[in-house]
Amino acid sequence: MRSLLSLVLFLLLRCGSWLLEVEAIDNENNLPKDRLSGVGRHALNHVLQSRSVRTLLSTTSQKTCIWRPSRSSIASNGICGVNDYFILTMRGTPPSTSARILAYTLYRSHVCSSYSSEPDCVGNSSHACTWHAGAYAGSAGDSGHCHLSMSAVFDPEVLRGRLYCEGSLLDAAARCALAAPGPTSCASASASLAALGAAKGGVSAGCIFANASQLANLTDVARRYLRLVSLVSYTSPDLEGPAEVGNGLCVAGWLWQQSTLASLQSSLADNPVYGLLQRELRGHCNGTDWLAKALADATAICAAVGSSASIADSQRDSCLAIQGCSWDDGSSTCEAGYEMLVDALYDMNDAWVKALSNMLNQCNVASSSFACNAAATTMDVDPTLMAQLANVLTDPSWAVPESRKAQESSASRAGGAVTSWLFLLISTLIAVLLSRGGGGGLHGGSVDSS
C-alpha cells in the first residue's frame, strides 16, 4: 500500500515538473560551494516550506494550506503546500526525538524562506540555504526563491547525539569529511580533533589529507566505512568535482589503522544487529540505538535486493528500484542512500509527524488555487514565536511557545491512516536521481558544516 501511494505521489510530482526543470540543474553556481547540488535541493523546500504571509502583528489567523504557482499563468499549474507556521499549532514538549528534529528542520526551512534575494540567501553558509532562480516565476515580480538545502538534515548538530556520539570514531570521521576543501582546512580539523581528544578522550586519530593514490590503497573494509561516513556527512568519498580542490580529500586517519578496523569488524561479528554502526564506531552515549538500528535495517534491505539478481546490471537495476537504496559502482554493492537516513529520522507513529503528514495530505490533493483555499483550515498563530524553535534540539525542557489565541484553541492532530510525507520527499529525490542517471546521488565532495 505504501509503495502504491508513493507511486501516485511520484506521478503528482512529475506533473508538477517545475520543481525539476533543467534551469535549476544548470544553476549549480548559485548553490553554496561544495554542497551536493543535485539531490534534494528542491525536495525539502517542496515538502517543508510555504510562502507564508509575513505580518507585524503578534497573533494572526492564517490558512493551513498555501498555493504556490508554477511558471505558467494557468491557475491549475502549481502545488498546494503546508503553511510553515503549522508547527506552531502543536502543543507542549515534543513527544519524541523525531518531533524535535522535525520542528528544528521546519525552523531552518523558515529561516531560508525569509530571504528574498540571492546574496542574503547564500550569504551565511551555516544556514544551509540555496537559491533557485525563478522558482515561482509564475508570480508577478518573483525573481527566485530561497530554500533549505537537503544537507541541513545531515548536519552534525542534528546527528550528533542521535546517530553518533561526540568524540566517537564516526564523529571524528564526519568532522574530517566536513572540513572545507584543501590541506589547510584538513589540518585545522585534525587539530580540533586533537583538542577534543585531550579534553574528552575517545579520538584515536586525526584527519589525513589523502590523495588519489592513498585512497586507492584503502582496504575494502576501510572503503565500506568511508562510504558510511559519506552517507552520514552528505559528502562524496571520491575525488570528484569540488573535492579536487588541493587534489585530495580530508578523511579520518583511523581508516588506515588496521587494528581499529579489525576491532570494528570483531564487534560487527559479535553483534550484527547494528551492521557497521556498532557502538565502538558511534560511541557509547545514550540515545543513538534507535537511529542506528533503523539505518542498519534499511542497509540490510538494500543489500538483500542487490544480491538477489544474477548479473551486475540486474543487481544495479534491482537496487535502484527500491526507494532510498544506492548503488556503489566501485564495490558493486547495494547500500542505503541518503533518503533512507532521512526516512529513519522521522517516526510515523509520532504525533507531530503524523499531524504534519495529515495536513500535507489534506493540502496536496488540491490541484488549483481555489481548491487549495477550500482545503485549508484557519489557524491562529504568532509568527514571531517561530524563532524560538531554534532551541528545540538543545533544550530538553523546550516546549512550543503559545500565543494568547493559541492557548484558547486545540492543536491539530492526525487521525486514521496517513500517507508518509517522507515518501513524498523520497519520491522527489528519486525523480532527481533518475533524471541524472546516478546511483547514490553522490556529486561533489567535501562540504563545510553549513
Backbone torsions as a table, in degrees:
resi	resn	phi	psi	omega
1	MET	NA	-43.0	-179.3
2	ARG	-63.8	-38.8	-179.5
3	SER	-68.2	-36.1	177.6
4	LEU	-64.8	-44.5	178.1
5	LEU	-62.9	-37.2	178.5
6	SER	-63.1	-40.1	179.4
7	LEU	-64.0	-41.8	177.7
8	VAL	-60.7	-46.3	179.0
9	LEU	-63.8	-37.1	178.2
10	PHE	-61.1	-44.0	179.7
11	LEU	-65.3	-38.2	177.0
12	LEU	-60.6	-41.8	-179.8
13	LEU	-67.9	-37.9	179.2
14	ARG	-65.8	-33.6	175.9
15	CYS	-67.2	-35.2	175.3
16	GLY	-84.8	58.7	-168.3
17	SER	-70.3	-5.3	178.2
18	TRP	-61.2	-20.8	177.8
19	LEU	-74.4	-21.3	-171.5
20	LEU	-118.1	22.7	-175.3
21	GLU	-66.7	151.6	-177.5
22	VAL	-60.2	-32.5	179.9
23	GLU	-57.0	-37.9	179.7
24	ALA	-67.9	-38.0	179.0
25	ILE	-66.1	-34.4	-179.8
26	ASP	-79.2	-3.6	-173.3
27	ASN	-96.0	28.0	-170.9
28	GLU	-66.0	-24.5	179.9
29	ASN	-68.3	-15.3	-180.0
30	ASN	-86.2	-6.9	-178.9
31	LEU	-90.1	155.9	176.6
32	PRO	-55.6	135.9	-176.3
33	LYS	-57.4	140.8	172.5
34	ASP	74.4	3.7	172.6
35	ARG	-81.8	151.4	172.4
36	LEU	-66.3	121.4	-171.5
37	SER	-96.3	-16.8	-174.6
38	GLY	-90.3	-45.1	-171.5
39	VAL	-83.9	122.6	166.1
40	GLY	73.9	10.6	-176.2
41	ARG	-72.0	-22.3	174.5
42	HIS	-102.2	-21.2	-169.6
43	ALA	-63.0	-51.6	-179.5
44	LEU	-64.6	-38.0	177.4
45	ASN	-60.9	-43.7	-178.0
46	HIS	-65.6	-41.4	-175.1
47	VAL	-83.5	-39.9	-168.1
48	LEU	-102.7	-8.8	-173.7
49	GLN	-117.5	159.8	169.2
50	SER	-147.8	165.6	178.9
51	ARG	-94.8	82.6	-175.2
52	SER	-73.0	150.5	175.0
53	VAL	-74.7	123.7	179.2
54	ARG	-82.5	146.6	-177.4
55	THR	-147.0	151.6	177.0
56	LEU	-91.5	-9.4	179.0
57	LEU	-75.4	151.8	-179.3
58	SER	-70.3	-61.7	-179.7
59	THR	-110.2	133.0	-176.7
60	THR	-141.9	152.3	175.6
61	SER	-90.6	127.4	-178.8
62	GLN	-134.2	161.2	176.6
63	LYS	-82.1	142.2	178.8
64	THR	-74.4	-24.9	178.4
65	CYS	-114.5	140.7	-179.6
66	ILE	-132.2	132.1	-179.6
67	TRP	-83.7	131.5	177.5
68	ARG	-118.8	112.3	-175.2
69	PRO	-73.8	157.7	175.0
70	SER	-93.3	-166.5	179.8
71	ARG	-66.8	-28.5	-176.8
72	SER	-76.6	151.9	177.3
73	SER	-85.0	-3.8	179.2
74	ILE	-69.0	132.9	-172.6
75	ALA	-61.6	-28.3	-176.3
76	SER	-84.7	-3.8	-179.9
77	ASN	-93.0	109.4	-178.8
78	GLY	159.4	-163.7	-179.9
79	ILE	-147.4	145.9	179.9
80	CYS	-99.4	113.6	-175.9
81	GLY	-115.9	172.8	-178.2
82	VAL	-85.4	134.6	174.3
83	ASN	-58.9	131.2	-175.5
84	ASP	-70.1	-12.2	175.0
85	TYR	-81.5	-2.5	-178.4
86	PHE	-58.6	-31.3	-179.6
87	ILE	-60.3	-24.8	179.9
88	LEU	-74.4	-5.5	175.8
89	THR	-86.9	-7.8	174.9
90	MET	-68.6	167.0	-176.3
91	ARG	-129.1	139.6	169.4
92	GLY	73.7	-156.2	-178.8
93	THR	-79.0	139.1	178.8
94	PRO	-54.9	132.8	-174.7
95	PRO	-74.6	-10.8	-178.2
96	SER	-159.3	170.5	174.2
97	THR	-62.4	-37.6	177.2
98	SER	-57.5	-42.6	179.6
99	ALA	-64.5	-38.2	178.4
100	ARG	-65.5	-44.6	178.8
101	ILE	-63.3	-40.9	178.5
102	LEU	-60.4	-49.0	-179.0
103	ALA	-61.9	-40.7	-179.0
104	TYR	-67.9	-40.2	178.3
105	THR	-64.2	-40.6	177.4
106	LEU	-64.0	-38.9	176.2
107	TYR	-61.9	-47.1	179.7
108	ARG	-60.7	-40.1	178.3
109	SER	-63.1	-40.0	-179.6
110	HIS	-64.7	-39.3	177.6
111	VAL	-59.4	-46.2	-179.8
112	CYS	-64.0	-42.4	-177.1
113	SER	-68.1	-14.4	179.5
114	SER	-78.8	-14.0	179.7
115	TYR	-85.5	133.6	-176.7
116	SER	-108.7	-1.8	178.9
117	SER	-132.6	154.1	-178.7
118	GLU	-62.2	-44.0	179.5
119	PRO	-59.1	-41.4	178.3
120	ASP	-67.9	-37.3	-176.5
121	CYS	-62.3	-49.1	-174.9
122	VAL	-100.3	4.1	-174.8
123	GLY	-68.3	-28.5	179.4
124	ASN	-118.3	103.5	-174.1
125	SER	-63.4	-24.6	-178.9
126	SER	-67.6	-18.1	178.8
127	HIS	-80.2	-14.2	178.7
128	ALA	56.2	40.1	178.0
129	CYS	-96.6	148.5	175.2
130	THR	-130.1	153.4	-175.2
131	TRP	-108.3	129.7	175.5
132	HIS	-112.9	107.3	-177.9
133	ALA	-65.6	128.2	177.1
134	GLY	68.0	29.5	-176.7
135	ALA	-60.2	-30.1	-179.9
136	TYR	-129.5	49.6	-174.1
137	ALA	-65.2	-12.3	175.6
138	GLY	-70.7	-18.2	177.9
139	SER	-88.1	138.1	-178.0
140	ALA	-59.1	130.2	175.4
141	GLY	74.5	10.9	-177.9
142	ASP	-92.0	115.6	-178.5
143	SER	-98.3	-6.0	179.9
144	GLY	162.3	-175.8	-175.0
145	HIS	-149.9	140.7	178.5
146	CYS	-101.1	129.9	-179.9
147	HIS	-140.2	168.2	-176.3
148	LEU	-76.9	135.9	176.6
149	SER	-76.7	149.3	175.1
150	MET	-57.8	-28.1	-176.2
151	SER	-60.5	-23.5	-177.4
152	ALA	-61.2	-32.3	-178.9
153	VAL	-67.7	-24.0	-175.9
154	PHE	-99.2	5.7	-179.6
155	ASP	-62.6	146.5	178.2
156	PRO	-55.7	-32.1	-179.8
157	GLU	-64.5	-22.0	176.6
158	VAL	-88.3	-46.5	-172.3
159	LEU	-88.6	-25.0	-179.8
160	ARG	-70.2	125.3	-176.1
161	GLY	88.9	-5.2	179.8
162	ARG	-123.8	-33.2	172.3
163	LEU	-116.4	-35.9	177.9
164	TYR	-142.5	158.6	-175.0
165	CYS	-97.1	153.2	176.3
166	GLU	-62.1	132.3	179.2
167	GLY	87.3	-3.3	179.5
168	SER	-76.3	169.7	177.0
169	LEU	-59.7	-41.4	-179.4
170	LEU	-69.5	-37.5	175.9
171	ASP	-62.5	-43.6	178.6
172	ALA	-61.6	-43.4	-179.8
173	ALA	-64.9	-38.5	178.5
174	ALA	-66.7	-39.6	178.3
175	ARG	-61.8	-40.5	178.0
176	CYS	-65.3	-46.8	-177.4
177	ALA	-62.6	-31.7	-176.4
178	LEU	-88.8	1.7	175.5
179	ALA	-66.7	145.4	177.6
180	ALA	-60.0	150.9	-177.5
181	PRO	-57.1	144.4	176.3
182	GLY	113.0	152.9	-176.5
183	PRO	-66.2	-31.0	-179.0
184	THR	-64.5	-48.1	178.8
185	SER	-64.1	-36.0	178.9
186	CYS	-64.7	-41.8	178.3
187	ALA	-63.8	-37.7	177.8
188	SER	-64.9	-41.9	178.0
189	ALA	-63.1	-38.5	179.2
190	SER	-65.9	-40.5	177.5
191	ALA	-63.3	-39.0	178.0
192	SER	-64.0	-38.2	177.6
193	LEU	-65.4	-39.0	178.3
194	ALA	-62.7	-41.0	178.3
195	ALA	-65.7	-39.5	178.3
196	LEU	-65.2	-41.6	179.0
197	GLY	-63.7	-38.5	179.2
198	ALA	-66.8	-33.8	-177.3
199	ALA	-82.2	-39.3	-172.4
200	LYS	-122.7	-16.2	-176.7
201	GLY	76.3	173.9	174.1
202	GLY	97.7	-19.1	-179.9
203	VAL	-94.5	114.8	-172.9
204	SER	-92.1	-15.1	-179.6
205	ALA	-158.6	157.2	179.1
206	GLY	-91.8	-148.7	-179.3
207	CYS	-103.6	148.8	176.2
208	ILE	-123.0	129.9	174.6
209	PHE	-85.9	96.4	-170.9
210	ALA	-94.5	136.6	175.7
211	ASN	-88.4	-179.4	-175.5
212	ALA	-61.7	-37.9	-179.4
213	SER	-65.8	-42.2	179.3
214	GLN	-65.7	-39.5	178.5
215	LEU	-66.2	-37.1	-179.8
216	ALA	-66.3	-25.7	-178.1
217	ASN	-87.3	-0.3	175.6
218	LEU	-64.0	143.8	177.2
219	THR	-70.2	163.3	178.5
220	ASP	-59.6	-37.6	178.9
221	VAL	-64.0	-45.5	179.9
222	ALA	-62.1	-37.8	-179.7
223	ARG	-67.7	-30.9	176.0
224	ARG	-63.1	-42.9	178.9
225	TYR	-70.2	-33.8	177.5
226	LEU	-64.4	-39.5	177.7
227	ARG	-67.8	-36.1	176.1
228	LEU	-63.5	-42.2	177.8
229	VAL	-61.0	-41.9	179.5
230	SER	-63.5	-32.6	178.3
231	LEU	-67.2	-50.5	-174.0
232	VAL	-77.9	-13.1	178.2
233	SER	-109.1	-2.2	179.1
234	TYR	58.4	48.1	179.2
235	THR	-130.3	178.3	178.8
236	SER	-105.1	140.2	177.6
237	PRO	-87.5	5.5	-175.6
238	ASP	-120.7	160.3	176.2
239	LEU	-80.6	88.3	179.2
240	GLU	-134.2	150.3	171.6
241	GLY	51.4	-132.5	-176.2
242	PRO	-58.8	-21.5	-178.4
243	ALA	-66.1	-16.1	-178.7
244	GLU	-74.7	-6.4	176.9
245	VAL	-58.9	120.4	-177.5
246	GLY	80.4	2.9	176.7
247	ASN	55.7	48.9	177.9
248	GLY	-176.7	173.6	176.3
249	LEU	-124.3	147.4	176.1
250	CYS	-91.5	111.6	-176.0
251	VAL	-129.8	161.9	-177.3
252	ALA	-69.6	135.9	-179.9
253	GLY	-65.4	-26.6	-177.7
254	TRP	-66.9	-13.0	176.8
255	LEU	-65.7	-17.2	177.2
256	TRP	-102.4	1.7	179.6
257	GLN	-91.8	102.4	-174.9
258	GLN	-63.3	-32.8	178.5
259	SER	-66.3	-38.5	178.0
260	THR	-66.7	-44.9	179.5
261	LEU	-62.9	-40.5	179.1
262	ALA	-64.4	-39.6	179.3
263	SER	-65.8	-40.4	177.9
264	LEU	-63.3	-41.9	178.9
265	GLN	-66.4	-34.0	176.8
266	SER	-65.5	-41.5	177.1
267	SER	-63.1	-39.2	178.9
268	LEU	-62.6	-42.4	-179.9
269	ALA	-65.6	-35.6	-178.3
270	ASP	-76.5	-29.8	-175.5
271	ASN	-144.6	77.7	-174.5
272	PRO	-72.4	-5.1	-174.2
273	VAL	-61.3	-29.3	-179.1
274	TYR	-101.0	5.7	-179.8
275	GLY	59.2	-137.8	178.9
276	LEU	-68.5	-19.2	-174.8
277	LEU	-84.0	53.4	176.4
278	GLN	-69.1	157.9	178.2
279	ARG	-61.6	-29.5	177.6
280	GLU	-62.9	-27.0	178.4
281	LEU	-87.8	-45.1	-173.5
282	ARG	-95.6	-7.0	177.4
283	GLY	99.0	173.7	-172.6
284	HIS	-114.0	20.7	174.9
285	CYS	-75.5	161.5	179.5
286	ASN	-78.8	152.6	171.0
287	GLY	96.8	7.7	-178.7
288	THR	-108.0	-10.7	-175.4
289	ASP	-63.1	-40.4	-174.1
290	TRP	-61.7	-44.6	-177.7
291	LEU	-76.3	-36.8	177.0
292	ALA	-62.0	-42.0	179.2
293	LYS	-66.4	-42.8	-180.0
294	ALA	-62.3	-42.8	-179.8
295	LEU	-71.0	-36.1	176.8
296	ALA	-64.6	-40.3	177.4
297	ASP	-62.9	-41.9	179.2
298	ALA	-64.5	-41.1	178.4
299	THR	-62.0	-39.8	179.6
300	ALA	-64.6	-38.9	177.8
301	ILE	-62.1	-46.9	-179.0
302	CYS	-64.0	-43.1	-178.7
303	ALA	-62.7	-39.5	-179.4
304	ALA	-66.7	-40.4	179.3
305	VAL	-66.3	-44.5	-177.4
306	GLY	-65.1	-32.0	-176.6
307	SER	-88.0	-7.6	-176.1
308	SER	-78.3	-22.3	-179.9
309	ALA	-83.8	160.9	-171.9
310	SER	-89.8	-32.3	-178.3
311	ILE	-122.9	162.3	-172.7
312	ALA	-57.9	-45.4	-178.6
313	ASP	-61.6	-41.6	179.0
314	SER	-67.2	-36.6	177.3
315	GLN	-62.1	-44.1	-179.8
316	ARG	-63.1	-46.3	-179.2
317	ASP	-63.3	-42.2	179.3
318	SER	-64.1	-38.7	180.0
319	CYS	-63.8	-50.9	-175.4
320	LEU	-72.5	-13.0	177.2
321	ALA	-74.8	-16.0	179.1
322	ILE	-94.9	124.0	-178.7
323	GLN	-58.5	126.2	176.3
324	GLY	94.8	-11.6	178.7
325	CYS	-84.4	149.6	-176.2
326	SER	-128.1	136.9	179.8
327	TRP	-101.8	126.5	177.2
328	ASP	-100.0	112.4	-177.1
329	ASP	-65.9	-35.8	-176.7
330	GLY	-61.8	-42.0	-178.0
331	SER	-104.5	-4.8	-177.1
332	SER	53.6	48.6	179.3
333	THR	-126.6	151.6	177.1
334	CYS	-100.8	121.4	-174.5
335	GLU	-130.3	167.9	175.9
336	ALA	-68.3	135.7	178.5
337	GLY	-101.4	-174.3	-177.2
338	TYR	-57.2	-39.1	-176.1
339	GLU	-64.0	-33.0	178.4
340	MET	-63.8	-41.3	179.2
341	LEU	-67.4	-41.5	177.8
342	VAL	-61.5	-44.3	-179.3
343	ASP	-62.9	-37.3	-178.5
344	ALA	-68.0	-24.7	-177.7
345	LEU	-68.7	-24.3	-172.1
346	TYR	-116.1	119.8	-179.3
347	ASP	-89.5	115.9	-177.3
348	MET	-70.9	-6.9	174.0
349	ASN	-88.6	-8.0	178.8
350	ASP	-72.6	138.8	-175.1
351	ALA	-62.4	-40.6	-178.3
352	TRP	-70.7	-42.2	178.1
353	VAL	-63.0	-41.2	177.4
354	LYS	-63.0	-41.1	-178.6
355	ALA	-62.3	-44.5	178.9
356	LEU	-67.8	-39.5	177.9
357	SER	-60.9	-44.1	179.7
358	ASN	-62.8	-42.8	180.0
359	MET	-68.7	-37.2	176.9
360	LEU	-61.0	-43.4	177.9
361	ASN	-62.7	-40.5	-179.4
362	GLN	-63.3	-39.5	-178.6
363	CYS	-79.1	-42.0	-168.2
364	ASN	-68.5	-20.4	179.5
365	VAL	-71.5	-18.9	-178.7
366	ALA	-72.8	131.1	-176.3
367	SER	-110.0	8.7	177.9
368	SER	-150.6	165.0	179.6
369	SER	-63.1	-36.8	178.6
370	PHE	-64.3	-46.7	-179.4
371	ALA	-66.2	-34.5	179.2
372	CYS	-64.3	-43.9	178.7
373	ASN	-64.6	-35.7	-179.8
374	ALA	-72.3	-31.7	-179.1
375	ALA	-75.5	-21.8	-174.8
376	ALA	-76.2	151.0	168.8
377	THR	-111.4	171.7	-178.6
378	THR	-101.0	137.9	177.7
379	MET	-130.6	145.7	175.7
380	ASP	-100.4	115.8	-178.3
381	VAL	-136.8	159.6	174.5
382	ASP	-110.5	99.7	-176.2
383	PRO	-57.5	-26.6	-177.8
384	THR	-68.5	-16.2	-179.7
385	LEU	-80.7	-9.4	-177.3
386	MET	-58.3	-35.6	-177.0
387	ALA	-62.1	-24.2	-177.8
388	GLN	-72.2	-12.1	176.5
389	LEU	-69.5	-11.0	-179.6
390	ALA	-60.3	-24.5	-174.9
391	ASN	-99.0	6.7	-171.2
392	VAL	-65.9	-29.5	-179.3
393	LEU	-81.7	-27.3	-171.4
394	THR	-101.2	-19.4	-176.8
395	ASP	-107.2	106.5	-177.9
396	PRO	-60.2	-26.6	-177.7
397	SER	-93.9	6.2	-176.7
398	TRP	-60.2	138.8	175.4
399	ALA	-136.6	156.5	-179.7
400	VAL	-61.5	123.5	177.0
401	PRO	-67.8	143.0	-176.0
402	GLU	-118.8	135.9	172.3
403	SER	-84.8	170.5	-176.7
404	ARG	-60.6	-46.6	-179.2
405	LYS	-68.0	-37.3	-177.5
406	ALA	-63.5	-31.6	179.5
407	GLN	-67.2	-22.0	-177.3
408	GLU	-93.0	-8.0	-177.9
409	SER	-114.7	161.9	-179.0
410	SER	-92.9	150.7	-178.8
411	ALA	-76.7	150.5	174.8
412	SER	-70.3	140.2	177.8
413	ARG	-136.8	147.8	179.3
414	ALA	-81.7	153.4	176.8
415	GLY	-147.1	145.4	179.4
416	GLY	74.6	-167.1	-178.3
417	ALA	-75.2	137.0	178.6
418	VAL	-129.7	153.4	175.6
419	THR	-90.0	130.0	-177.7
420	SER	-60.2	122.1	174.5
421	TRP	-65.1	-20.2	176.8
422	LEU	-68.6	-32.0	177.2
423	PHE	-67.1	-31.1	174.6
424	LEU	-65.3	-42.5	175.9
425	LEU	-61.0	-48.8	-177.7
426	ILE	-62.9	-39.1	178.8
427	SER	-59.8	-40.5	177.1
428	THR	-63.7	-43.0	-179.9
429	LEU	-62.7	-44.7	179.3
430	ILE	-61.6	-39.3	178.7
431	ALA	-60.4	-41.5	178.4
432	VAL	-65.2	-43.5	-179.1
433	LEU	-62.6	-44.0	-179.7
434	LEU	-64.5	-36.4	-179.7
435	SER	-67.6	-23.8	179.7
436	ARG	-97.0	-11.7	179.6
437	GLY	72.2	17.8	-175.6
438	GLY	-91.1	168.0	178.2
439	GLY	-91.8	-76.9	-175.9
440	GLY	-93.2	-4.7	178.8
441	GLY	80.9	9.3	178.3
442	LEU	-70.6	122.4	-177.6
443	HIS	-148.8	117.3	-175.5
444	GLY	97.8	-165.3	-172.8
445	GLY	-142.1	-137.8	-175.3
446	SER	-58.0	140.7	-178.0
447	VAL	-126.3	163.2	174.0
448	ASP	-85.1	-175.9	-172.8
449	SER	-84.4	11.5	-179.8
450	SER	-75.7	NA	NA
